[in-house]
Amino acid sequence: MDGEVTLAVAEGVAVLTLDRPAKHNAITNAMAVRLADHARAINADDAIRAVLLCGAGERAFCAGMDLRAIEAFPTAWDFRHRPDYPGAVRGIRKPVVAAVKGWALGGGFELALAADIRIAGRSARIGFPEVTRGWVGGGGASQLLPRVAGLGQAMRLLLTGEQVDAEEALRLRLVEQVVDDAALGETAMALCRRLAALPPVAVQAVKAAVRHSLEAPLSAGLAYENEMNVLCLAALREGKGA
């Protein structure tokens, strides 16, 4: 089964579900393309104000890219142009909350890193096994993990492929909250509804400014923040900010 990525929208919240539970929601090339299509649709729909990213079933958020999908590329150079599924999530302008339970491995947790806020169920097991297979993850872990967990912990996780449980993930700042698995869906959805109720221009401006801070020097970041503030004020005066 190739699997699917479904999109459902209600009350201003888009729910993106990786739906291949029999294979731990491992991403196929078709799923990667579908995820990118949904990301573009979310950006284009003003009725969507927040996004919940989750995996179907009880065993996994996402086990990363299906190894058979990698083998489908004739050469390594063709693989360079594969669909960038974590990049698709990073490109969503609205706030994204990842609800992580069970396995979140390699590209699976790179998807979660692409979100803005991560909530984990107590069953979550997070790791980056790529090095044990002879390659480097290509979805952003080597760049984002040091920014989240610090250089030493990023090196430990990426160089060893060691897995961590939910409580250690919280200590390492890989996730922002840990809850019982039974409460994970509603906890994440409640946060999405709270975000969706806020002024959308301001919410998207905050996300843009914070993301900008990861790449820009302080002076440029401060200038960008000021411009975002002016944009929000202009939207409010035109009656478009709420």
N, C-alpha and C positions, 0 to 999 in steps of 0.2 A: 504493500500500500504506500502510495506516494505521500500521503498526509495532506493537510490543509492548514491554512491560517485563516481563521474566521474573524469577522468584524461585526460587532453588534453595538448599537448606539441607543442610549436611553438617558434622559435627564442630563444631557450635556456631556455624558461620559462615554467614550468609545472603549469597548473591551476587545483587545486583540488577544486571541487565543491560539497558541501553537497546538494543533490538534492531530497528534500522531502518538497517542499514549502507548501503543504496543511497542514502539521503538524509542521510548523515553523522549518523545518529541524532538528527535534528531532532525535537523534541517536538511531537506533535499533542495536541489536547485530550483525546482518548481515552487517550493515553499518560500525560498528566498525571494524569488521574483514576486510572488503574491504579497509578501510582507512589504516589499518596496511599493507595490501598487496601493496597498492600504495606507501606508504612510503618506503618500501623495494625496490620497482622498481625504485623510484627516486634516492635513494642512489647508485643503481647499474648502473645507466645510466649517463655516463660522459657528454653526450650532454645536460643534464639538469643542469643549473647553478643557478637557482633561482626558488622559488615556490610562487605562489599566492593562498591563501586559502580564499574561499568565500562561501556564501550560496546562493542557488537559490531563485528566487522570490524577492518581494519587502518588505516583512514584517519582515523577521528575518535572522540573520546570523545563529544562532542555539539556540534552546530553551533547550539544554542539552540532557540528556539521556531520551528516551521514558520510561515513568513509567511502561508501559506494558513489556518492556524489563527487568526491574528489577524483576517484578513478575514472569518472566519465569524461574528464578533460584529457584530450590526446597527449598534451605535453604540459610540463610545469609552467611554460610561458603562457599557455592558454588559461591556466588556472589564475593567472594574474588578473584576468578580466572577469572573474566570477561575480555573481551578484553579491553585493556587500550588505548583508542583512543587519549587522550591528550599525553600520553607517546609515541605513534607512531609518532606524530608530533614533539615532543621534540627530537626524535631520528633521524630526518632528518639532514644530515650534511650540506646541502646547505641552504642559507638564506631563511627564510620563512616570507612573508608579509601577514598579515591577513587584509582583507577588511571587516569591520564590519558595518552593517546597521540593523536597527530594533532591535528585541529582541536578546540579547546575555546573556543567563541566565545559571547559574550553570555550568554544564559541557560544555555548549556552550562557555562561556567566558574562561573556563579553556583551551579550544582548542586555543583561541586567545592568552592566556598567554603563551602557548607552542610555539607560533610563536616568531620571533625576533623583528618584527616591526609591530605595529598595527595602521591602519588608519581607522578612523570612519566617517561614514556619520552622518549628523545632526539628523537623526532619531534614532540613536543608543540608546538603553536603556539597561543598564548593571546591573546585580544583581546576588546575590547568595542566592536563596530562600531555600536551603536545610534545614537550621535550623528550618524553619517554618513547615517543614514536618517531623521533628524529626530525621534528620541524618546529617552527615558531608559530604561535597563534597569529592570525592575520586580521583579527577583528578589533584590535586596539588595546589588548591587555598590557603589552609592554610599555605603552605610553600612558594609559589611564591608571593602571594599578599603582605605580609609584606616587601619583598625585593623590590617590585615595588612602593607601595604606602606608606610604613611606617607602624609601628606597630599599632598606634592608628586608622588610617583610615581602615586598614585591619580588626581590631576588630569591628569597627562600621559596616562595610559592611557585614562581616561574621556572627556577632552576631544578627543583626537585620533583615537581608534579604532585606534591603532597596535598591531600585534601583536608579541609577544616570543616568542623560542624558549625551549626548556627551560632552558638554562643561565642566561639572563637572568631567567627566572621564579624560579629557585633564588636568584639574587642578590637579587631583590626580595622574597623570602620568600613568593612565591605558592605555591610547593611546598616540601616538606621534604626531598625526595630526588630525584635523577635517576639513572636506570639505562638500560641498553640496552633497546630495545623487547622483545627476545626474553626478557628477564629480568623484565619488568614484572609479568606476571600472577603468577608464583611469588613475587616479592618482596613484592607486596601481600598475597597470600594467607598467606605466612609470618607477616607482621605481624598479620593478622587472627587466625590460629591462636594466636599468642602472647597477644593480647588476650583471646581466648576462654578461655584457660587460667587467667586471673587471677580472683580473687574477684569475682563479678558485681556485688554491691552496692557494693563499693569502686570498681570501674571506673565504674559509672553515677554514683556520688556525685562522683567526681573530675570527670567530664564536666559534671555539673550545676553544680558549684562554679566551674569555669573559665568556663563560659558565663555564669554569673551575674556574674562579674567584669567582663564587657564592658558591663554596664548599671548596676551598683550603685556607689555611693561606697565607699571603702575600708572604712569602719567597718561598713557593712552587709554587705560581702563577707566580712570577717573573721568576723562573727557567723554568716553562712550557712555558711562553711567549718566552723566549730566544730559547728554542728548536723549537718552531713553526717558529721563524724567520730563524733559520738555515735550517729547512726543506724547507721553501720557497726559500731561496737562492740556495739550492741544486737543487730544481726543475727548477729554472731559468737557472742554468748552464747546466742542461741536456736538456734544451729546452722544458720542460713540464709545465712551470709555467704560460704561457700566455693562 
